[in-house]
Amino acid sequence: HISEPLPRMREFIGGHFTSHPDPSHIEMKVVDGHHPITANLSDFEIWDEPYNVTYDDDVRVLMRMNHPEIADTPAAWVREIQDGRLFYCSLGHSDIIYEHPEFRTMIRNAVRWTTSKENSRS
């Protein structure tokens, strides 16, 4: 259990890890299908180590996970900070998740969005 990481890193990310149950099947739900990262994604189920997180009100939550021990918790969010963009995802603790097509699409879209020079708050 971690109560608070480095304060500056916590402030930059907009949240932090607090605990996790054992790896298991997790239902992933797209809650913001209007963002470029999740616009073409469907809800999906994966096997991974779920993270319980605390997060700030100013992050834009894109996906939430449903797990029996930490139901309905954010799993992916974005923030725009000054002229930069941040994407956070609490998933990715096993090799198998990187084979999942929806997860791979999300990561690919996130790289495109965070590196885009387009000045939009989408």
Secondary structure, DSSP 8 states (H G I E B T S, - for coil): --S---HHHHHHHTEEEEE----EEEEEEES-TTSTTTTT---EEEEE---EEEE-TTSEEEEEEE-SSS-SEEEEEEEEETTEEEEEE----SGGGGG-HHHHHHHHHHHHHHH-------
